[in-house]
Amino acid sequence: MRLILLALAVLPLAACHEKPSLSVPASLLRCASRPVPPMGGTQRAVAGYVVDLADAHADCQSKLGRVRGLVEGAR
């Protein structure tokens, strides 16, 4: 009987358990800057711009994936 009373007394405490707060590192909240479009119209300049643009996108996509993992892991 005492065990049942003890279990009933502890049960409300379990319901009040707080979830840990989520902390996302600041480095994951900033994406690489978008590159400046080339002023010259050479194929070489445009090709370099396209590569830099793809790198900036990959950086942001990677960080968003890591933030998503943190958020989903905290649920």
C-alpha positions in Angstrom: 0.0 0.0 0.0 2.8 2.4 0.9 4.4 1.7 -2.5 1.2 2.7 -4.3 1.0 5.9 -2.3 4.6 6.7 -3.0 4.1 6.1 -6.8 1.0 8.3 -6.8 3.0 11.1 -5.0 5.8 11.0 -7.5 3.6 10.9 -10.6 2.7 14.6 -10.6 6.4 15.5 -10.3 7.1 13.6 -13.5 4.5 15.6 -15.4 6.2 18.8 -14.4 9.6 17.8 -15.9 10.8 20.7 -18.0 12.3 20.1 -21.5 15.9 21.3 -21.8 16.2 24.6 -23.7 17.5 24.4 -27.2 20.7 26.3 -27.9 21.7 26.7 -31.5 25.3 27.9 -32.0 25.6 31.3 -33.6 27.9 30.0 -36.3 24.9 27.9 -37.6 22.7 31.0 -37.8 24.8 32.9 -40.4 25.2 31.7 -44.0 28.1 32.6 -46.2 27.6 35.9 -48.0 26.2 35.9 -51.5 29.1 36.6 -53.9 29.2 39.9 -55.8 28.3 39.4 -59.5 31.2 40.0 -61.8 31.4 43.4 -63.5 33.1 41.9 -66.5 31.2 39.7 -68.9 33.9 37.2 -69.5 33.1 33.5 -69.3 35.9 33.1 -66.7 34.4 35.7 -64.4 30.9 34.3 -64.7 32.1 30.7 -64.1 34.0 31.8 -61.0 30.8 33.6 -59.8 28.7 30.5 -60.4 31.1 28.4 -58.4 31.2 30.9 -55.5 27.4 31.1 -55.6 27.1 27.3 -55.4 29.6 27.3 -52.5 27.5 29.9 -50.6 24.3 27.8 -51.2 26.1 24.6 -50.0 27.3 26.4 -46.8 23.8 27.6 -46.0 22.2 24.3 -46.8 24.7 22.4 -44.6 24.1 24.8 -41.6 20.3 24.5 -42.0 20.6 20.7 -42.0 22.6 20.9 -38.7 20.1 23.3 -37.1 17.3 21.0 -38.2 19.1 18.1 -36.6 19.4 20.0 -33.3 15.7 21.0 -33.3 14.4 17.6 -34.2 16.7 16.0 -31.6 15.4 18.3 -28.9 11.8 17.1 -29.4 
